[in-house]
Amino acid sequence: MSDPGQEWRAATETAAVVARTGYRLLSAAGPDMLPLLNRLSTGEVLDLPPGAGAQTVLTSAKGRVIERFWVHQAGDGPLWLIGGCGDAQPILDHFMRYTFAEQTDLTDRSADHRLFSVIGPRSRDLIDRWLPTTLGPLGIAATDRIHGPTWILGHDAHGTQGWSLLTDVDHADEARETLVADAATMGGSAIGSEIAECWRISSGLPATGFEISEKWNPLEAGLRDAVSFDKGCYIGQEVVARLHNYDKVSRSLVQLRWDDPGHGDIGSKLLHGDKTVGEVTSFIAHPEGGAIGLGLVKHRSLDARTPLAFSGADVAVTWNPLSQASS
């Protein structure tokens, strides 16, 4: 049986390995993929050199978030687009709506590839065992530590605090066993999805299906780092640029805490007095007690020292801007 306390210590004190099951893994080999992605998304990816990576967000015409991708130019290998958990087909359909004569060879590789992430304060020590040279955030590099084509990626699928490993399905078991064995030498371990989600929320990282949603724009959803305000046009740029230029972003992503996990849930409204000021976007019981979450809050008229509340429940919800949040 898993030990949530031990898994939490691995994630927060040493190194932890998590399988990113069901994540969108797309590859492209055509010469026009980067130009197409550049005109459909928020980030500057047009001149991405081999070995480099970038974040970018697919947005709707209304400037709402469709998906955030980690984009990696693998040099001799394909261009990789690593998304969040979910069915890849709606994303492929979105690209097809805007593809005309472009040659992209965009393919869903979610069934034949596997993604693992390494998180925790010693994640860098672990991943250095896999690489002959130093890899920076967002980069990509091949590794020959195991058999089969395998890459190390400079992110943990949610943020740049950790790392990921991408390999084909035939070598996935070998990859996981080797990663977990490396973690064990540091006092770390594999962790399950619940502790991985707790770590994500406590780290203030947005995720697909929660904060990364068409309910929100990228500036609200904690994705400002994936937005270039200097590049050319992209779908939804006018809306995003207006929000930025005229300081019209009224909500921001914040970290939430409350004592009773029996109250609150995703979608719960957050009240300040009798006024609704936000809602919960992610929620989980913390292994050390209480509950933590992320939420979108109309923060400008609020003092972060003032607790919020759930509608119909006498539960104080403390909140912090993500720049002040800690695990």
N, C-alpha and C positions, 0 to 999 in steps of 0.2 A: 504494500500500500504506500501511496505517496505521503510525504510528511510536509504539509504546507509551511510549517515553521522553518524546516531545513531548506526547502526550496526558496523561501523568501530570503534567508541568509545568503544563499548562493547568489541570488540576483542582486543583492545590495551590499555584500561584503567581499565576494570573490568573483566567480564567473559562472554563468548559467547558460545552458544550451536549450533553445526552444525551436521546435519544428513549426514552420509557418505554413500550416496545412490550408489548402484552398485559396492561396493568394494568386493574383493575376500575374502570370509570367509570360510576357510576349517577346518575340524576337523579330528582327527585321534585317534583311540583307540587301534590299534594294537601294539604289543611289538617291532616291527622293524622299526617304523616310524622315530625315532630319529637317529638310525644308517644310514638309507637310506638318510635322509636329510643331515647328516653330510658328507657323501661322495659325495653329489651332489652340495653342496653350500659352501660359503666362511667362514661362521661363525663357532665357536666352540659350538655345541649344543648337543653333545653326552651324557653328564652327567648332563643335565638340571634338577635341583631338583624341587619338587613341590613348586608352588608359584613363581617361577622364570621365566624370559624371556630372549630373546636374539634377536638381528638382524642377519639376514643372507641373502645372495644374491644367487639366482640361476644363474649360468653363463653357457654360451655355451662353446663348445670345444675351441672356439677362445677367450675365456675370456670376452665375451660381456654379458651385463646384460639382463637377461630374466625377473626376478621379484625380488623385495626385500620383504622379509617376516619378520613380527614381530612374533616370536614363543613364545608361553606361555604354560607352563606345569601346568595344573589346579588342580593337586592333585587328588581329588576324581572325578573330571570331565575329559574331554578329553584333548588331546593336541590340541591347537588352532594355526592355521597359518593365520595371517591377512595380506593380500596383498593390492595392490592398486586397483583403479577402472578399471574394465574390465571383460571380459568373463573368467570364471574359467576353461573352458574346455581345452584350450591349455596348461594350467599349469598341469591339471590332466594328459593329454596326455604325457607331458614331464616326469612326474614321472613314468608313466606306461612304457615308453621306457627303463627305468633303473630298473624296478622292476621285480624280478625273483621269488624267493621263499619267499620273505619277506611278513610278515603279517602286513599290515598298517591300513586297514580299513579307508583309506583316502576318505573323503566325502565332496562334495560341499554343504555348509550350507548357501550359499548366499541368497537363496529363503526363508528359514524358520528362519533366524536370521537377526537382525538389529544392526548396529553400529552407535553410536553417539559419538562425541568428544566434549570436553570442553577445550577452549583455553582462553588465556588472563592472565594478571598478578595475578588475584584472582582465577584462576582455581583450585589451590590447596585448597583454603578455601572452595570452593564449593564441591569438591570431598571428602574432609574430612567428610562431613555430611553423606556420603554414607558408610563409613568404620569405624569399631571399632578400627582398628589399622592403623599405618602409612604404606603406600605402596610406595616403591621406584620406580625409573625409571625402566621400562621394566617388572616390576612384574605383578602378577595377583592375585586377591582376590575376593571371592564371597561376594555379598552384599544381605541383606534381606530387603533393604529399600522399594522395591516394590515386588509384587507377582511374582512368576516364577523364573527360573534359570537365574541369572544375575551376570556378572563379571565386575569388574573395572580393566582396563588395564593401565599400566604405560607408555603410549605414546598417541599422538593425531592422530595416523595413518600416520603422516609424520615425526614427530620428538618427542623428549622427553620433550618439553616445556609444553605440556598439557597432557590430560588424555582422556581415552575413556571408554565407557560403551557398553557392548555386551549383548544382550538379545534375547529371541525368539520373533517371529513376533506377537504372541498373546499378549505380554506385552510391545510392542514397544511404543504404544501411551501413556501408563502410564509412561514409562521411560522418554519419551520426555517431557511430561507435567510437571513431577516432576523436571527434570533438568532445564527447562525453568523457573519454579516458583522459584527455588533456585537462579538462575542467576538474576532474577528480584529483589530479596531482596538486591542485591549488586549493583543495577543499570545496570545490564547486560540484555541480551536478546538472543533470537534465531537469527541466521544470515543465509543468503542465500549462495548459492554456489559461487557467484561472490565475495562477501566480504571474504569468507573463502579462495578463491583462491588468493585474494590480500594479505591476511595475510600470506599465505604459501610462496608466492613469496618474500614478504618483509622480511620474516624470513629466506630466503635462503634455503628452504627445497626442495629436489628433489621429483618428483612425477612420478608414473607409466604413461607411454605414452608420457612423456615429456623428463625429464632427465634420467629416468629409462627406458632404451630403448636399443635394440641390436645395436644401432649406437655407443654406448659408453661402456667403461669398468668401473668397479665400482670405480676405483681410480680417473677417470676423473669426474664421475657423482656425486661426493660428498658423496660416500658411504664407505669411508675408515674405518669408525668405525665399519662397518659390516664385515670386512675382518680380519681373523686371519692369521698371517704370521708364526705361530708356529704349526698349526695342521697338520694332515696327508693329503693325496691326496684328491682332489675333482675335478670335471669336470672343466676344464679351469685353474687349479691352476698354471700350468707351465707358461702360458702367464702372469697371474697376478703377480706371483712371480718375473718373469724377469723384468717386468715394475718397480716393487718396488725396487728390488735389484740393478738394474743398473740405477736407476733414469731416466727412459725413459718416464715418464708421461709428455707429452708435452702440454696437455690442462688441464684447471681446471674450475670448476664451479664458476661463478662470478655473482654479482648482477649488473643490468643495470638500468639506469634512462635516460629518455629524456622528452622533454617538450611537444611534440605534439603526442597524442595517435593516430592520423590519419596516422602516419608513423610507419613502422615496424610491424612485425608479426612473428609468430612462423616459423622458417626456414629462416628468413631474414639473409643475410650474413653481418658480421661486418667487416669493413675495417679500416686499419691503413694506411693512404696514399692511394696508389693504390693496396695494398696487403690485401688479405682476411686473417683475423686472427681468425675468429670464426663465430658462428651463434647463433641466439636467440632460446632458447628451451622453454621458457614460457614467456607470455606477458599478461598484463592487464592494463586497464586505472585505475589510482589511484583515489579514491573518493575525495582526496584533490587537484587534478589536476595533469596533466602530465601522464606519463606512467612509469611502472616499469616492469622489466623482469629478467629472469635468462638466462645465456648463457654459452657456452663452448668456452673458449678463449685460444689461444696459448700465454700464459702470459709471458714467460721468457724474451722475447726481448722487452717487453713493460713497460712503466712507467704508473702506475695507474692514474697519474695526467693528462695523455694525452688522450683526448676524442677520441672515435672511431666514425664511421659514417656508415650509411646504403648506400648500392650501389644505386646510382642515386638519392639520396635525401640529401639535405643540412640540415641535422639534427645532432647535436652533441649528442653523446651517452656517458655519463659518466659511469664508471665502477669501482667496488671495489672488491677485493678478499673477499670471504665470511667471513673471520675472522675479517674484518673491516666493514662489512655491518651492517646496522641498519634499523629499520623500521621508 
